[in-house]
Amino acid sequence: MKEKITLHFYLRSKKAVATGLLPLYVRLTVDGERLEFSSKKFIEKSKWSEDLSKMKGNSEEARSINSYLDSMKAHVTNIEIMLTHKRETVNIDNFRKHLFGQTDRDRMLIPIYQAHNDKIKGLLGNGYAPGTLERFKISLKHLEEFLIWKYDIKDIAISKIDFAMITDFDFYLRSEKNCNNNTAVKYVRNFRKIIKICLNNDWLEKDPFVKYDGKMKEVETEFLTEEEIKDIYSKKFRTPRLELVRDIFIFCCFTGLAYVDVKGLNRDHIGIGIDGQKWIFKNRQKTDTKSKIPLLPIPEELIDKYSSHPKCLNEDRILPVLSNQKMNGYLKEIGDLCQITKDITFHMARHTFATSVTLTNGVPIESVSKMLGHKNIQTTQHYARVLDKKVSEDMQNLRIKFSNNLSSIQHIS
């Protein structure tokens, strides 16, 4: 349905200047929505024809004013044609942008990026995790520093973003910020999300990322073996802080919980499962997907161990979890004391649960995926490598099966 567009010119009596002249105003109406603005021209009331919406007579002043009115009519018509041709919405907002030169080409990158980050901040705990916000904040900081480094500017119009700028930003991250491939690609992908917002809002006509081919490299996820888990679990520490960090880390090795999820674990998250045993029922903060994890004996013991800890009692927490930075710092110390050469981080507990605790011991990958709270099994396959030991056991079972079948055939013959 074609939009109804009307243009009307009139004098505003209430805005008369000291000389008695009245300002000439323009009123544009699009489907009932109005836009009114001054033409910055002034006319004597007696010289204006309200019926014709034009100036009377054929004086030089009248010709000049009426010529302006005709050009304004033509300008409005041209904007309507342009909006229709570009398949943009023909509404009062788009007319306002083009009448006053407020086109999409004036949109700047940094405010759009910051607005995106502000929205994430407002949705923390409701679909977004603090880590996500932190990554986008760092990405924005890198982009701002890149603009100064490359162009000596603090911001850039989104219309000027092209493939060359994207590849230069990628180079900057790798060379100036010493980012590895995957980290650089993640920061560029964060930037790409902002460009997608611009495209979805029709602020850009073409995607500058079309030719960008940044690919993540497969990274071997580190995890602890059963022997290394036993070494850490059985180690006697002289300092309580190391014992505490060890216990929380081991708890996650046997539950697969990420740091942010174990930190927020409270009594309401522990319930009775389908088997009559204690389970953890908790939505992952990162993805808001449900995790249902049966409690094994070791994590049950650790819950009991800290049930009367002041922090657990006062804050309704299952475990007195320290900051992620402190946890990782103390884990390095624990690794050294246990003579483990791997660089132990808290997230390694999640990998360890997926590999050494579950898959290696015959738990189907579908069950592991459900406990980890993954949305698809491909994510689980990335986290949980099937170890050579498991492959060997599976093939040994297959070998026995084929040997039995062959024996049966030979017996019959």
C-alpha positions in Angstrom: 0.0 0.0 0.0 1.4 3.4 -1.0 2.1 5.8 1.8 0.1 9.1 1.9 2.5 12.0 1.8 1.4 15.6 2.0 3.5 18.8 2.1 2.1 22.1 3.5 3.6 25.6 3.8 2.2 28.1 6.3 3.1 31.2 8.4 3.3 31.0 12.2 1.7 34.1 13.7 3.0 33.3 17.2 6.6 33.4 16.0 6.5 36.9 14.6 9.7 38.9 14.8 10.1 42.5 15.9 9.5 43.8 12.4 6.2 42.1 12.1 7.4 39.5 9.6 6.1 35.9 10.1 8.3 32.9 9.7 7.5 30.5 6.9 7.1 26.9 8.2 7.1 23.5 6.4 4.8 20.6 7.5 5.5 17.2 6.0 3.0 14.4 6.8 3.6 10.8 6.1 0.8 8.4 7.0 -0.4 10.7 9.7 3.0 11.4 11.3 4.1 15.0 11.1 7.4 16.7 10.7 7.4 20.5 11.1 10.4 22.8 10.6 11.2 26.4 9.8 12.3 27.4 6.3 14.3 30.3 7.9 12.4 32.7 5.6 10.2 35.5 6.7 7.1 37.1 4.9 4.6 39.8 5.5 1.2 38.2 6.3 -0.6 40.3 3.7 1.7 38.8 0.9 0.9 35.2 1.7 -1.9 33.1 0.1 -3.1 30.5 2.6 -5.3 28.9 -0.1 -2.4 28.4 -2.5 0.3 27.9 0.1 2.5 30.3 -1.8 3.5 34.0 -1.9 1.2 36.4 -3.9 2.4 38.4 -6.9 5.3 38.3 -9.2 7.9 40.4 -7.4 11.5 39.2 -7.1 10.8 38.3 -3.5 7.8 36.3 -4.5 9.7 34.5 -7.2 12.5 33.6 -4.8 10.2 32.3 -2.1 8.0 30.3 -4.5 11.1 28.9 -6.2 12.2 27.7 -2.8 8.8 26.1 -2.2 9.0 24.3 -5.6 12.4 23.0 -4.9 11.3 21.7 -1.5 8.4 19.8 -3.2 10.8 18.3 -5.7 13.3 17.4 -2.9 10.5 15.5 -1.0 9.5 13.7 -4.2 13.1 12.7 -4.9 13.5 11.4 -1.3 10.4 9.3 -1.7 11.7 7.8 -5.0 15.1 7.1 -3.5 13.6 5.4 -0.4 11.4 3.3 -2.6 14.2 2.4 -5.0 16.5 1.3 -2.1 13.5 -0.6 -0.5 13.9 1.5 2.7 10.8 2.2 4.8 9.0 5.4 3.6 8.3 6.9 7.0 8.8 10.3 8.7 12.1 9.2 10.3 13.8 8.4 7.0 12.5 11.7 5.5 13.9 13.6 8.5 17.4 12.0 8.0 17.5 12.9 4.3 16.0 16.3 4.6 18.5 17.4 7.2 21.5 15.4 5.9 21.3 12.9 8.8 22.0 10.0 6.5 23.3 6.6 7.6 26.7 7.6 6.3 27.1 9.8 9.3 26.7 6.9 11.8 29.9 6.4 13.7 31.4 3.0 14.7 32.3 3.5 18.4 28.9 4.7 19.7 27.2 1.7 18.0 29.8 -0.7 19.5 29.4 0.9 22.9 25.6 0.7 22.7 25.9 -3.0 22.0 28.1 -3.5 25.0 25.7 -1.5 27.2 22.9 -3.8 26.2 25.0 -6.9 27.1 25.7 -5.2 30.5 22.0 -4.7 31.0 21.3 -8.4 30.3 24.0 -9.9 32.5 22.5 -13.1 34.1 19.7 -13.0 31.5 21.4 -14.7 28.6 24.8 -13.1 28.9 27.7 -13.9 31.2 30.2 -11.4 32.7 33.0 -13.0 30.6 31.1 -12.2 27.4 30.9 -8.5 28.3 34.5 -8.5 29.3 35.6 -9.9 25.9 33.5 -7.3 24.0 34.9 -4.5 26.2 38.5 -5.7 25.4 37.6 -6.0 21.7 36.3 -2.4 21.6 39.4 -1.2 23.4 41.6 -2.9 20.8 39.6 -1.4 18.0 39.8 2.2 19.5 43.6 1.8 19.8 43.8 0.4 16.3 42.0 3.5 14.8 44.6 5.8 16.5 47.5 3.5 15.5 46.4 3.2 11.8 44.5 6.4 11.0 45.2 8.8 14.0 41.5 9.1 14.6 39.2 8.3 17.6 36.3 7.1 15.5 35.3 6.2 12.0 32.0 6.4 9.9 30.7 2.9 9.3 30.4 3.8 5.6 34.2 4.0 5.5 34.8 0.5 6.9 36.1 -1.8 4.2 37.9 -5.0 3.7 41.3 -3.3 3.9 40.5 -1.9 7.3 39.4 -5.4 8.5 42.6 -7.1 7.4 44.7 -4.2 8.9 42.9 -4.7 12.2 43.7 -8.4 12.0 47.3 -7.6 11.4 47.4 -5.1 14.2 46.1 -7.7 16.7 48.7 -10.2 15.7 51.7 -7.9 15.4 51.1 -5.1 17.9 49.0 -7.0 20.5 50.8 -10.3 20.1 47.5 -12.2 19.8 47.7 -15.8 18.6 45.5 -16.8 15.7 42.4 -17.8 17.6 42.5 -14.8 19.9 42.9 -12.4 16.9 40.1 -14.2 15.0 37.7 -13.9 18.0 38.3 -10.2 18.4 37.7 -9.7 14.6 34.5 -11.8 14.9 33.3 -9.6 17.7 33.8 -6.6 15.4 31.9 -8.5 12.7 28.9 -8.8 15.1 28.7 -5.0 15.3 28.8 -4.8 11.4 26.0 -7.3 11.3 23.9 -5.0 13.6 24.6 -2.2 11.1 23.5 -4.4 8.2 20.4 -5.6 9.9 19.4 -2.0 10.6 20.0 -1.1 6.9 22.7 1.3 8.0 25.1 -0.3 5.5 24.4 -1.4 2.0 27.2 -4.1 1.7 29.1 -6.3 4.1 32.8 -5.4 4.3 33.4 -8.8 5.9 32.4 -10.8 2.8 35.9 -11.7 1.8 37.3 -12.1 5.4 38.4 -15.7 5.9 39.7 -15.8 9.5 39.6 -19.4 10.7 40.0 -20.8 14.1 42.8 -23.4 14.5 42.0 -26.6 16.3 43.5 -26.5 19.7 44.3 -29.6 21.7 42.5 -29.2 25.0 44.7 -30.0 28.1 43.3 -32.3 30.7 44.5 -34.3 33.7 44.9 -38.1 33.6 43.4 -40.3 36.3 46.9 -40.6 37.9 47.3 -36.9 38.0 43.9 -36.4 39.5 44.8 -39.0 42.2 48.1 -37.2 42.9 46.4 -33.8 43.4 43.5 -35.3 45.4 45.8 -37.3 47.8 48.4 -34.6 48.2 48.7 -33.1 51.8 49.1 -29.4 51.8 50.4 -27.4 54.7 48.5 -24.2 53.8 44.7 -24.1 54.0 44.3 -22.0 50.9 45.9 -24.6 48.7 43.8 -27.3 50.2 40.7 -25.2 49.6 41.6 -24.5 46.0 42.5 -28.2 45.4 39.1 -29.3 46.8 37.1 -26.9 44.6 39.2 -27.9 41.5 38.6 -31.6 42.2 34.9 -31.0 42.7 34.7 -29.5 39.2 36.8 -32.4 37.8 34.0 -34.7 39.0 31.1 -32.5 38.0 32.2 -30.6 34.9 31.1 -27.3 36.2 32.7 -24.1 34.9 34.1 -21.5 37.3 31.1 -19.2 37.1 28.7 -22.0 37.7 30.4 -23.6 40.7 30.8 -20.1 42.2 27.1 -19.6 42.1 26.2 -23.1 43.2 23.8 -23.0 46.2 21.7 -25.5 48.2 18.7 -25.0 45.9 20.7 -26.5 43.0 21.1 -29.8 44.8 18.1 -32.2 44.5 17.1 -35.8 44.2 17.4 -37.3 40.7 15.5 -40.0 38.9 17.7 -42.6 40.6 16.9 -41.4 44.1 20.5 -40.0 44.5 21.7 -36.5 44.8 22.1 -34.5 41.6 23.1 -31.0 40.6 20.3 -29.1 38.7 21.6 -25.8 37.4 21.4 -23.7 34.2 24.8 -22.8 32.8 25.3 -19.1 33.1 27.1 -18.9 29.7 24.4 -20.5 27.6 21.4 -20.7 29.9 21.1 -24.4 29.1 20.2 -27.0 31.8 22.9 -29.1 33.4 21.8 -32.2 35.3 24.7 -33.9 37.0 24.6 -37.0 39.3 26.9 -36.4 42.3 29.7 -38.9 42.5 31.1 -39.8 46.0 34.1 -37.4 45.9 32.0 -34.2 45.2 29.5 -35.3 47.8 32.2 -35.6 50.4 33.5 -32.2 49.5 30.0 -30.6 49.9 29.8 -32.1 53.4 33.3 -30.9 54.2 32.5 -27.3 53.6 28.8 -27.3 54.7 29.7 -25.4 57.9 32.2 -23.0 56.3 31.2 -19.4 57.3 31.2 -18.2 53.6 28.9 -21.1 52.7 26.5 -20.4 55.5 26.4 -16.6 55.1 26.2 -16.5 51.4 24.2 -19.7 50.8 27.0 -21.3 48.8 27.9 -25.0 48.4 31.7 -24.1 48.2 33.7 -21.1 49.3 35.0 -20.2 45.9 37.8 -17.6 45.5 38.2 -15.3 42.6 39.1 -16.9 39.3 42.5 -15.1 39.2 43.4 -16.4 42.7 42.2 -19.9 41.9 44.4 -20.1 38.7 47.4 -18.6 40.6 47.1 -21.2 43.4 46.6 -24.0 40.9 50.0 -23.4 39.3 51.5 -23.7 42.8 49.6 -26.9 43.3 50.8 -28.3 40.0 54.4 -27.5 41.0 54.0 -29.2 44.4 52.5 -32.3 42.7 55.2 -32.3 40.1 52.8 -32.0 37.2 54.3 -30.2 34.2 51.0 -29.2 32.6 49.9 -25.6 33.0 46.9 -26.2 35.2 44.0 -23.8 34.9 40.6 -23.9 36.5 38.9 -24.6 33.2 41.0 -27.7 32.8 38.7 -29.3 35.4 35.9 -29.2 32.9 38.0 -30.8 30.2 39.2 -33.4 32.7 35.6 -34.3 33.6 34.8 -34.8 29.9 37.8 -37.0 29.2 39.4 -38.8 32.1 36.4 -39.0 34.4 33.5 -39.8 31.9 34.4 -40.7 28.3 37.5 -42.8 29.3 35.3 -44.8 31.7 32.7 -45.6 29.1 30.1 -42.9 29.7 28.4 -42.3 26.3 29.2 -38.9 24.7 25.4 -38.1 24.6 25.3 -38.3 28.4 28.5 -36.3 28.8 27.1 -33.6 26.5 23.9 -33.4 28.6 25.8 -33.1 31.9 28.1 -30.4 30.4 25.0 -28.4 29.3 26.1 -28.3 25.7 23.5 -27.3 23.0 24.9 -29.8 20.5 27.2 -32.8 20.5 29.8 -31.1 18.3 30.7 -28.9 21.2 31.2 -31.9 23.4 33.5 -33.5 20.8 35.7 -30.5 20.9 35.9 -30.5 24.7 36.0 -34.2 25.2 38.6 -36.0 23.1 38.2 -39.8 22.9 41.5 -41.0 24.3 43.7 -43.7 22.7 42.9 -45.9 25.7 39.2 -45.7 24.9 39.8 -46.4 21.2 41.9 -49.4 22.1 39.2 -50.8 24.4 36.5 -50.2 21.8 38.5 -51.9 19.1 39.4 -54.8 21.4 35.7 -55.4 22.0 35.1 -55.3 18.2 38.0 -57.8 17.7 36.5 -60.2 20.2 33.1 -59.9 18.5 34.5 -60.7 15.1 36.6 -63.6 16.5 33.5 -65.1 18.1 31.5 -64.7 14.8 34.3 -66.3 12.8 34.5 -69.2 15.3 30.8 -69.8 15.0 31.0 -69.9 11.2 33.9 -72.3 11.3 32.1 -74.5 13.8 29.0 -74.7 11.5 31.1 -75.6 8.5 
